[in-house]
Amino acid sequence: MVEELIIAGFGGQGVMSMGQLLAYGAMEEGKHVSWLPSYGPEQRGGTANVSVVISPQAVGSPVIDFPTSAIVLNTPSFERFAPLVRSGGKMFIQSDLVDCTTQREDIHCYSIPASSIAEKLGNQRVAGTVLLGAFIEKTGILSKGSLTAALNQVFGEKKKHLLPLNIAALEAGQRYICDF
């Protein structure tokens, strides 16, 4: 199964980190992967998106025109990428920040209050990890174990204290999406 994912939002929301975690998680499982960031000149507040392709075979191109899935963290990203998701695809919407719905009946939309869930865990900054948990649970593209290993690798010793909170956020996203 090939997954072509776009993650999009504002700079500072963790868009690039989310893509990086998925890429490392895919490598943990021995899958082929590409990670292609795209962002404006602003570091925080500007638009940012990342394309991640996860495949059992070599990836021909990191460019995604019509993703199989999209994770959108703000309204401009929703407006830009909702029309591009392939028929039969999935869209994960950060519903605390995106107050939009699509009229498309050919895709599966999941509205996830990721910031609210993260806040209940004690830190809104793990909202992206909540969304990743929902994403891997619904798509089955990666296991929780490989994403946990990726968290460990990306955080390293310096940020090891953040692992329990991020693992809890991953699990919270997985639990939340099971209700759909």
The 8 nearest C-alpha neighbors of each residue, nearest first, counted from 0:
[[1, 54, 2, 55, 140, 53, 56, 139],
 [2, 0, 54, 53, 3, 55, 52, 140],
 [1, 3, 53, 52, 67, 4, 54, 0],
 [4, 2, 52, 66, 67, 51, 68, 1],
 [3, 5, 68, 51, 66, 69, 50, 67],
 [4, 6, 50, 69, 49, 7, 70, 66],
 [7, 5, 70, 49, 48, 69, 71, 14],
 [8, 6, 48, 71, 76, 47, 72, 14],
 [9, 7, 72, 73, 47, 76, 46, 71],
 [8, 10, 46, 44, 45, 47, 12, 11],
 [11, 9, 43, 44, 45, 47, 12, 42],
 [10, 12, 43, 13, 9, 44, 42, 14],
 [13, 11, 10, 14, 9, 8, 127, 72],
 [12, 14, 16, 11, 15, 17, 127, 10],
 [13, 15, 17, 16, 12, 6, 7, 48],
 [16, 14, 18, 17, 13, 19, 49, 36],
 [17, 15, 19, 13, 18, 14, 20, 21],
 [18, 16, 20, 14, 19, 15, 13, 21],
 [19, 17, 15, 21, 16, 20, 22, 49],
 [18, 20, 16, 22, 17, 21, 15, 23],
 [21, 19, 17, 23, 22, 18, 149, 24],
 [20, 22, 24, 18, 19, 23, 25, 17],
 [21, 23, 19, 25, 24, 20, 32, 18],
 [24, 22, 26, 20, 149, 25, 21, 19],
 [25, 23, 146, 145, 21, 27, 149, 22],
 [24, 26, 22, 28, 30, 27, 23, 21],
 [25, 27, 29, 23, 28, 30, 24, 22],
 [28, 26, 24, 25, 29, 145, 23, 149],
 [29, 27, 25, 26, 30, 145, 24, 141],
 [30, 28, 26, 27, 25, 31, 55, 24],
 [31, 29, 55, 25, 26, 28, 54, 32],
 [32, 30, 54, 57, 53, 55, 56, 58],
 [31, 33, 53, 52, 22, 54, 30, 58],
 [32, 34, 52, 61, 51, 35, 58, 53],
 [35, 33, 51, 50, 22, 36, 18, 61],
 [34, 36, 50, 49, 61, 51, 33, 37],
 [37, 35, 49, 48, 50, 34, 15, 38],
 [38, 36, 48, 49, 47, 35, 39, 50],
 [39, 37, 47, 46, 48, 36, 40, 45],
 [38, 40, 41, 45, 46, 47, 37, 42],
 [39, 41, 42, 38, 45, 46, 43, 47],
 [42, 40, 45, 39, 43, 44, 10, 38],
 [41, 43, 10, 40, 45, 44, 11, 39],
 [44, 42, 10, 11, 41, 45, 9, 12],
 [43, 45, 10, 9, 46, 11, 41, 42],
 [46, 44, 41, 10, 9, 43, 39, 47],
 [47, 45, 9, 10, 38, 8, 39, 44],
 [46, 48, 38, 10, 9, 8, 7, 37],
 [49, 47, 7, 37, 6, 36, 38, 8],
 [48, 50, 36, 6, 35, 5, 37, 15],
 [49, 51, 5, 35, 4, 34, 36, 6],
 [50, 52, 34, 4, 33, 3, 18, 5],
 [51, 53, 3, 33, 32, 2, 4, 54],
 [54, 52, 32, 2, 1, 31, 51, 25],
 [53, 55, 1, 31, 56, 30, 32, 0],
 [54, 56, 30, 31, 0, 57, 1, 53],
 [57, 55, 54, 31, 58, 30, 1, 53],
 [56, 58, 31, 59, 54, 55, 32, 30],
 [59, 57, 60, 56, 31, 32, 54, 33],
 [58, 60, 57, 61, 56, 62, 33, 52],
 [59, 61, 62, 58, 63, 33, 52, 57],
 [60, 62, 33, 35, 63, 52, 34, 50],
 [63, 61, 60, 64, 50, 35, 52, 51],
 [64, 62, 65, 66, 61, 50, 3, 5],
 [63, 65, 66, 62, 83, 84, 3, 85],
 [66, 64, 83, 84, 85, 63, 67, 3],
 [67, 65, 3, 84, 68, 4, 85, 63],
 [66, 68, 88, 3, 85, 84, 2, 4],
 [69, 67, 89, 4, 66, 88, 90, 84],
 [70, 68, 5, 90, 4, 6, 91, 71],
 [69, 71, 91, 6, 90, 92, 5, 7],
 [72, 70, 7, 92, 77, 76, 73, 6],
 [71, 73, 8, 93, 7, 92, 96, 70],
 [74, 72, 8, 97, 76, 96, 75, 71],
 [73, 75, 77, 97, 76, 78, 99, 98],
 [76, 74, 78, 77, 73, 79, 8, 46],
 [77, 75, 79, 74, 78, 73, 7, 71],
 [76, 78, 74, 81, 75, 80, 79, 71],
 [79, 77, 75, 76, 80, 81, 74, 82],
 [78, 80, 76, 77, 81, 75, 82, 83],
 [79, 81, 83, 77, 82, 78, 76, 84],
 [82, 80, 77, 83, 84, 78, 79, 101],
 [83, 81, 80, 84, 79, 78, 103, 85],
 [84, 82, 65, 80, 81, 85, 66, 64],
 [85, 83, 66, 65, 81, 82, 67, 88],
 [86, 84, 88, 67, 65, 66, 87, 83],
 [85, 87, 105, 88, 106, 84, 67, 89],
 [86, 88, 106, 105, 85, 89, 107, 67],
 [89, 87, 67, 106, 85, 86, 68, 84],
 [90, 88, 68, 107, 106, 108, 69, 67],
 [89, 91, 108, 69, 68, 70, 109, 107],
 [90, 92, 70, 109, 108, 110, 69, 71],
 [91, 93, 110, 71, 94, 111, 109, 70],
 [94, 92, 72, 111, 95, 112, 96, 113],
 [93, 95, 97, 112, 110, 96, 111, 92],
 [96, 94, 112, 93, 97, 114, 113, 115],
 [97, 95, 94, 73, 93, 98, 72, 74],
 [98, 96, 94, 74, 73, 99, 93, 95],
 [97, 99, 94, 96, 100, 74, 95, 73],
 [100, 98, 97, 101, 74, 77, 94, 78],
 [101, 99, 102, 98, 108, 97, 103, 77],
 [100, 102, 103, 99, 81, 104, 108, 82],
 [101, 103, 104, 100, 105, 106, 82, 81],
 [104, 102, 101, 105, 106, 82, 81, 107],
 [103, 105, 106, 102, 107, 101, 86, 87],
 [104, 106, 86, 103, 87, 107, 88, 85],
 [107, 105, 87, 88, 86, 104, 89, 108],
 [106, 108, 89, 90, 88, 109, 87, 105],
 [109, 107, 90, 89, 91, 106, 110, 92],
 [108, 110, 91, 92, 111, 90, 107, 179],
 [111, 109, 92, 94, 91, 93, 108, 112],
 [110, 112, 94, 93, 113, 92, 109, 91],
 [113, 111, 94, 95, 115, 114, 93, 116],
 [112, 114, 126, 116, 111, 115, 129, 93],
 [115, 113, 126, 117, 123, 116, 112, 118],
 [116, 114, 118, 117, 112, 113, 119, 95],
 [115, 117, 113, 119, 114, 118, 112, 120],
 [118, 116, 123, 114, 120, 126, 119, 115],
 [117, 119, 123, 121, 115, 122, 120, 116],
 [120, 118, 116, 121, 117, 115, 122, 123],
 [121, 119, 117, 118, 122, 116, 168, 164],
 [120, 122, 118, 119, 117, 123, 164, 116],
 [121, 123, 118, 124, 117, 120, 125, 119],
 [124, 122, 118, 117, 114, 125, 126, 121],
 [123, 125, 122, 126, 117, 127, 114, 12],
 [124, 126, 128, 127, 123, 117, 122, 165],
 [127, 125, 113, 114, 129, 117, 128, 124],
 [128, 126, 130, 129, 125, 131, 13, 17],
 [127, 129, 131, 125, 130, 169, 126, 168],
 [128, 130, 172, 168, 169, 126, 132, 127],
 [131, 129, 127, 133, 128, 132, 172, 134],
 [132, 130, 134, 128, 133, 129, 135, 127],
 [131, 133, 169, 172, 173, 129, 130, 134],
 [132, 134, 172, 173, 130, 136, 176, 131],
 [133, 135, 131, 137, 132, 136, 138, 130],
 [136, 134, 139, 138, 132, 137, 141, 133],
 [135, 137, 133, 173, 134, 139, 138, 132],
 [138, 136, 134, 135, 139, 133, 176, 177],
 [139, 137, 135, 140, 136, 134, 141, 89],
 [138, 140, 135, 136, 141, 137, 142, 134],
 [141, 139, 138, 135, 142, 2, 0, 53],
 [142, 140, 139, 135, 25, 145, 143, 24],
 [141, 143, 144, 145, 146, 135, 139, 140],
 [142, 144, 146, 145, 147, 141, 135, 132],
 [145, 143, 147, 142, 146, 148, 141, 24],
 [144, 146, 24, 148, 147, 142, 143, 27],
 [145, 147, 24, 149, 143, 148, 144, 150],
 [146, 148, 150, 144, 149, 145, 143, 151],
 [147, 149, 145, 151, 146, 150, 144, 152],
 [148, 150, 146, 152, 24, 23, 147, 151],
 [151, 149, 147, 153, 148, 152, 154, 146],
 [150, 152, 148, 149, 154, 153, 155, 147],
 [151, 153, 149, 155, 150, 154, 148, 23],
 [154, 152, 150, 151, 155, 149, 20, 23],
 [155, 153, 158, 151, 152, 150, 159, 156],
 [156, 154, 152, 157, 153, 151, 158, 159],
 [157, 155, 159, 158, 154, 151, 160, 152],
 [156, 158, 155, 159, 154, 160, 161, 153],
 [159, 157, 154, 160, 156, 161, 155, 162],
 [158, 160, 156, 161, 162, 157, 155, 154],
 [159, 161, 158, 162, 163, 157, 164, 156],
 [162, 160, 159, 164, 158, 163, 165, 154],
 [161, 163, 165, 164, 159, 160, 166, 151],
 [164, 162, 166, 165, 161, 167, 160, 159],
 [163, 165, 167, 166, 162, 161, 168, 120],
 [166, 164, 168, 162, 167, 163, 169, 125],
 [165, 167, 169, 163, 168, 164, 162, 170],
 [166, 168, 164, 170, 165, 169, 171, 163],
 [169, 167, 129, 165, 171, 166, 170, 128],
 [170, 168, 132, 166, 129, 172, 128, 167],
 [169, 171, 173, 167, 172, 168, 132, 174],
 [172, 170, 168, 174, 173, 169, 175, 167],
 [173, 171, 129, 132, 133, 175, 169, 170],
 [172, 174, 133, 132, 170, 171, 136, 176],
 [175, 173, 171, 177, 172, 176, 170, 178],
 [176, 174, 172, 177, 173, 178, 171, 133],
 [175, 177, 178, 133, 173, 174, 179, 172],
 [176, 178, 174, 179, 175, 173, 136, 137],
 [177, 179, 176, 175, 174, 173, 109, 133],
 [178, 177, 176, 109, 175, 137, 110, 108]]
